């Protein structure tokens, strides 16, 4: 976390390598996921925070609202991603354990 909110330099939508994607395919996946996140965040925060359309600049309240909204949106997305990654890793471990059990019964 930084002074302005979550540290996005280490943010990852999902770990492409853990999903069997590497290199260019993984980079494309992350880019597409970040684009969707940014699009959702922009639409959501705009609808929530911007109420005046006659002025070329945002009012102070609108600007503050957008700052807070984007920080919360990104922090939430990062938390959900971490939980999804943990669940994925647990599923992979469970699947490996099931395969080992199946192999041990097949050999006996």
Beta strands, then each sheet from edge to edge (+ up, - down):
end
